[in-house]
Amino acid sequence: MSIQKIKYFLLILSLYLLNFIDAIFTYIGIKYSFIYEANPIMRFLIVKNPLYFLIFKVFFVMMCLSLIFIYISKYKYLIIAVNIILLQYSLVVIKHILIFQNL
């Protein structure tokens, strides 16, 4: 595997880990009424069954990130998109940490 592929892999892995952390914080926050899920699809799933929410969030994002990893070297704009998403997830996780820290 080339150095560039390793960098892409680590970038995608970071996104996946942040998504997983977001899913856990979201589940706990909703369970104990600390936060509200803004995404209507995710809100429906978590109300229906929290396991549906976790499975969908983790596996859907994993599938999307796998596709991005396959095509990231071919379509350079994906690098920009992934970095923007990484920033967004980082901010979401930081917000979760601040909310939980202030409890």
VOVEXFI-660888 format. One line per field, with one value per atom (N, C-alpha, C): residue number from 1; residue in three letters; chain; atom name; x, y, z. Coordinates in pm, whole numbers. Layout:
<atoms>
seq: (NUM,...)
type: (ala,...)
mol: (A,...)
atom: (CA,...)
east: (X,...)
north: (Y,...)
up: (Z,...)
</atoms>
This chain:
<atoms>
seq: (1,1,1,2,2,2,3,3,3,4,4,4,5,5,5,6,6,6,7,7,7,8,8,8,9,9,9,10,10,10,11,11,11,12,12,12,13,13,13,14,14,14,15,15,15,16,16,16,17,17,17,18,18,18,19,19,19,20,20,20,21,21,21,22,22,22,23,23,23,24,24,24,25,25,25,26,26,26,27,27,27,28,28,28,29,29,29,30,30,30,31,31,31,32,32,32,33,33,33,34,34,34,35,35,35,36,36,36,37,37,37,38,38,38,39,39,39,40,40,40,41,41,41,42,42,42,43,43,43,44,44,44,45,45,45,46,46,46,47,47,47,48,48,48,49,49,49,50,50,50,51,51,51,52,52,52,53,53,53,54,54,54,55,55,55,56,56,56,57,57,57,58,58,58,59,59,59,60,60,60,61,61,61,62,62,62,63,63,63,64,64,64,65,65,65,66,66,66,67,67,67,68,68,68,69,69,69,70,70,70,71,71,71,72,72,72,73,73,73,74,74,74,75,75,75,76,76,76,77,77,77,78,78,78,79,79,79,80,80,80,81,81,81,82,82,82,83,83,83,84,84,84,85,85,85,86,86,86,87,87,87,88,88,88,89,89,89,90,90,90,91,91,91,92,92,92,93,93,93,94,94,94,95,95,95,96,96,96,97,97,97,98,98,98,99,99,99,100,100,100,101,101,101,102,102,102,103,103,103)
type: (met,met,met,ser,ser,ser,ile,ile,ile,gln,gln,gln,lys,lys,lys,ile,ile,ile,lys,lys,lys,tyr,tyr,tyr,phe,phe,phe,leu,leu,leu,leu,leu,leu,ile,ile,ile,leu,leu,leu,ser,ser,ser,leu,leu,leu,tyr,tyr,tyr,leu,leu,leu,leu,leu,leu,asn,asn,asn,phe,phe,phe,ile,ile,ile,asp,asp,asp,ala,ala,ala,ile,ile,ile,phe,phe,phe,thr,thr,thr,tyr,tyr,tyr,ile,ile,ile,gly,gly,gly,ile,ile,ile,lys,lys,lys,tyr,tyr,tyr,ser,ser,ser,phe,phe,phe,ile,ile,ile,tyr,tyr,tyr,glu,glu,glu,ala,ala,ala,asn,asn,asn,pro,pro,pro,ile,ile,ile,met,met,met,arg,arg,arg,phe,phe,phe,leu,leu,leu,ile,ile,ile,val,val,val,lys,lys,lys,asn,asn,asn,pro,pro,pro,leu,leu,leu,tyr,tyr,tyr,phe,phe,phe,leu,leu,leu,ile,ile,ile,phe,phe,phe,lys,lys,lys,val,val,val,phe,phe,phe,phe,phe,phe,val,val,val,met,met,met,met,met,met,cys,cys,cys,leu,leu,leu,ser,ser,ser,leu,leu,leu,ile,ile,ile,phe,phe,phe,ile,ile,ile,tyr,tyr,tyr,ile,ile,ile,ser,ser,ser,lys,lys,lys,tyr,tyr,tyr,lys,lys,lys,tyr,tyr,tyr,leu,leu,leu,ile,ile,ile,ile,ile,ile,ala,ala,ala,val,val,val,asn,asn,asn,ile,ile,ile,ile,ile,ile,leu,leu,leu,leu,leu,leu,gln,gln,gln,tyr,tyr,tyr,ser,ser,ser,leu,leu,leu,val,val,val,val,val,val,ile,ile,ile,lys,lys,lys,his,his,his,ile,ile,ile,leu,leu,leu,ile,ile,ile,phe,phe,phe,gln,gln,gln,asn,asn,asn,leu,leu,leu)
mol: (A,A,A,A,A,A,A,A,A,A,A,A,A,A,A,A,A,A,A,A,A,A,A,A,A,A,A,A,A,A,A,A,A,A,A,A,A,A,A,A,A,A,A,A,A,A,A,A,A,A,A,A,A,A,A,A,A,A,A,A,A,A,A,A,A,A,A,A,A,A,A,A,A,A,A,A,A,A,A,A,A,A,A,A,A,A,A,A,A,A,A,A,A,A,A,A,A,A,A,A,A,A,A,A,A,A,A,A,A,A,A,A,A,A,A,A,A,A,A,A,A,A,A,A,A,A,A,A,A,A,A,A,A,A,A,A,A,A,A,A,A,A,A,A,A,A,A,A,A,A,A,A,A,A,A,A,A,A,A,A,A,A,A,A,A,A,A,A,A,A,A,A,A,A,A,A,A,A,A,A,A,A,A,A,A,A,A,A,A,A,A,A,A,A,A,A,A,A,A,A,A,A,A,A,A,A,A,A,A,A,A,A,A,A,A,A,A,A,A,A,A,A,A,A,A,A,A,A,A,A,A,A,A,A,A,A,A,A,A,A,A,A,A,A,A,A,A,A,A,A,A,A,A,A,A,A,A,A,A,A,A,A,A,A,A,A,A,A,A,A,A,A,A,A,A,A,A,A,A,A,A,A,A,A,A,A,A,A,A,A,A,A,A,A,A,A,A,A,A,A,A,A,A,A,A,A,A,A,A)
atom: (N,CA,C,N,CA,C,N,CA,C,N,CA,C,N,CA,C,N,CA,C,N,CA,C,N,CA,C,N,CA,C,N,CA,C,N,CA,C,N,CA,C,N,CA,C,N,CA,C,N,CA,C,N,CA,C,N,CA,C,N,CA,C,N,CA,C,N,CA,C,N,CA,C,N,CA,C,N,CA,C,N,CA,C,N,CA,C,N,CA,C,N,CA,C,N,CA,C,N,CA,C,N,CA,C,N,CA,C,N,CA,C,N,CA,C,N,CA,C,N,CA,C,N,CA,C,N,CA,C,N,CA,C,N,CA,C,N,CA,C,N,CA,C,N,CA,C,N,CA,C,N,CA,C,N,CA,C,N,CA,C,N,CA,C,N,CA,C,N,CA,C,N,CA,C,N,CA,C,N,CA,C,N,CA,C,N,CA,C,N,CA,C,N,CA,C,N,CA,C,N,CA,C,N,CA,C,N,CA,C,N,CA,C,N,CA,C,N,CA,C,N,CA,C,N,CA,C,N,CA,C,N,CA,C,N,CA,C,N,CA,C,N,CA,C,N,CA,C,N,CA,C,N,CA,C,N,CA,C,N,CA,C,N,CA,C,N,CA,C,N,CA,C,N,CA,C,N,CA,C,N,CA,C,N,CA,C,N,CA,C,N,CA,C,N,CA,C,N,CA,C,N,CA,C,N,CA,C,N,CA,C,N,CA,C,N,CA,C,N,CA,C,N,CA,C,N,CA,C,N,CA,C,N,CA,C,N,CA,C,N,CA,C,N,CA,C,N,CA,C,N,CA,C,N,CA,C,N,CA,C)
east: (85,0,90,57,137,112,204,190,61,28,-94,-218,-220,-334,-345,-232,-233,-290,-253,-308,-459,-505,-649,-719,-657,-715,-728,-624,-629,-732,-747,-849,-989,-1013,-1142,-1165,-1061,-1073,-1108,-1047,-1079,-1226,-1276,-1419,-1507,-1470,-1550,-1550,-1436,-1429,-1509,-1499,-1578,-1728,-1767,-1907,-1953,-1869,-1904,-1916,-1822,-1828,-1954,-1986,-2108,-2231,-2233,-2348,-2365,-2256,-2263,-2309,-2246,-2286,-2433,-2474,-2613,-2709,-2678,-2764,-2776,-2663,-2665,-2737,-2709,-2772,-2923,-2970,-3114,-3177,-3109,-3161,-3186,-3095,-3107,-3157,-3211,-3272,-3177,-3050,-2954,-2954,-2983,-2976,-3098,-3111,-3221,-3160,-3209,-3160,-3229,-3150,-3205,-3241,-3172,-3198,-3327,-3430,-3558,-3552,-3468,-3455,-3394,-3287,-3222,-3312,-3386,-3479,-3585,-3638,-3737,-3677,-3556,-3493,-3465,-3419,-3385,-3510,-3620,-3747,-3802,-3793,-3843,-3766,-3634,-3549,-3406,-3344,-3208,-3108,-3131,-3041,-3049,-3169,-3184,-3101,-3109,-3032,-2883,-2832,-2688,-2643,-2720,-2684,-2685,-2791,-2800,-2687,-2666,-2564,-2425,-2393,-2259,-2240,-2334,-2313,-2337,-2431,-2452,-2330,-2279,-2160,-2040,-2027,-1918,-1923,-2042,-2056,-2017,-2065,-2032,-1882,-1823,-1680,-1597,-1645,-1576,-1577,-1690,-1697,-1606,-1605,-1517,-1371,-1335,-1197,-1159,-1251,-1224,-1197,-1273,-1267,-1188,-1138,-1076,-953,-877,-758,-794,-910,-953,-1020,-1097,-1171,-1117,-1033,-963,-1058,-1174,-1267,-1318,-1307,-1348,-1259,-1134,-1043,-1095,-1137,-1191,-1319,-1406,-1532,-1506,-1414,-1384,-1327,-1243,-1188,-1297,-1391,-1503,-1588,-1615,-1694,-1619,-1487,-1405,-1413,-1407,-1421,-1558,-1662,-1799,-1815,-1769,-1780,-1697,-1580,-1498,-1572,-1638,-1714,-1832,-1898,-2010,-1963,-1851,-1799,-1755,-1692,-1654,-1778,-1885,-2010,-2066,-2063,-2109,-2026,-1896,-1809,-1841,-1862,-1895,-2029,-2126,-2258,-2245,-2173,-2160,-2072,-1977,-1889,-1966,-2068,-2144,-2260,-2272,-2384,-2359)
north: (-117,0,123,218,340,431,525,622,702,737,814,735,605,521,509,501,494,623,738,866,870,824,820,726,612,515,576,644,705,817,891,996,935,830,761,695,634,571,674,792,900,938,947,978,870,746,635,636,659,663,780,896,1010,983,917,880,785,688,593,664,752,829,915,978,1058,971,852,761,726,695,659,779,896,1016,1050,1038,1069,974,846,747,778,799,827,959,1060,1190,1187,1110,1099,1012,905,816,890,981,1055,1197,1226,1355,1475,1454,1565,1637,1564,1621,1576,1635,1608,1574,1470,1433,1521,1600,1692,1623,1516,1445,1363,1392,1324,1173,1129,984,916,974,916,925,1033,1049,939,912,805,671,643,514,498,603,590,577,640,624,483,435,301,195,201,106,161,189,244,155,26,-63,-36,-7,29,153,251,374,345,269,241,160,59,-24,58,136,216,317,390,495,437,329,271,207,125,52,137,228,316,403,461,545,460,339,251,221,195,168,292,408,531,560,542,568,467,344,244,284,334,382,502,591,708,662,566,518,458,389,330,438,547,649,774,785,911,948,850,884,922,878,909,1047,1081,1209,1294,1387,1467,1556,1590,1672,1596,1464,1385,1415,1447,1481,1606,1705,1828,1796,1717,1680,1604,1510,1431,1521,1615,1707,1796,1839,1918,1834,1711,1621,1589,1573,1547,1665,1786,1905,1908,1879,1881,1778,1655,1551,1587,1647,1689,1790,1886,1986,1924,1828,1760,1685,1614,1539,1635,1745,1846,1900,1925,1973,1870,1743,1636,1637,1647,1647,1763,1881,1999,1983,1925,1902,1806,1695,1595,1647,1732,1787,1882,1948,2045,1984,1854,1791,1787)
up: (0,0,0,-85,-96,24,42,151,135,11,-15,25,-8,30,181,249,396,453,396,441,422,305,279,377,402,495,635,681,814,821,713,706,717,641,644,779,835,967,1074,1065,1160,1151,1030,1011,1071,1046,1099,1252,1313,1459,1516,1453,1498,1484,1375,1356,1468,1502,1607,1742,1771,1896,1899,1787,1777,1803,1748,1767,1915,1983,2125,2209,2186,2260,2233,2108,2073,2144,2141,2207,2357,2423,2567,2595,2515,2535,2519,2421,2400,2509,2545,2649,2780,2814,2939,2919,2801,2768,2781,2748,2747,2613,2507,2373,2292,2174,2084,1947,1883,1750,1646,1574,1475,1344,1310,1185,1200,1119,1136,1112,1021,996,1117,1168,1286,1409,1420,1532,1528,1407,1391,1433,1386,1417,1566,1630,1772,1858,1814,1887,1865,1742,1709,1787,1779,1851,1846,1959,1959,1883,1882,1809,1659,1607,1465,1433,1524,1507,1499,1595,1599,1477,1442,1326,1199,1179,1057,1050,1159,1160,1136,1203,1190,1053,1009,883,759,762,648,623,731,717,675,728,688,539,487,343,262,302,230,234,350,363,284,274,193,46,-1,-139,-161,-65,-77,-82,1,2,-134,-196,-328,-431,-427,-532,-497,-375,-332,-415,-459,-538,-682,-727,-864,-873,-772,-771,-657,-690,-588,-505,-561,-482,-360,-362,-245,-124,-149,-39,33,-45,13,91,31,96,226,223,343,453,417,518,578,497,549,644,605,690,819,808,926,1023,971,1055,1121,1044,1097,1208,1186,1289,1412,1391,1504,1590,1525,1598,1672,1610,1675,1799,1788,1902,2013,1975,2075,2145,2069,2129,2226,2187,2278,2407,2395,2512,2603,2545,2626,2696,2626,2688,2806,2784,2891,3005,2974,3076,3169,3117,3196,3271,3272,3346,3493)
</atoms>
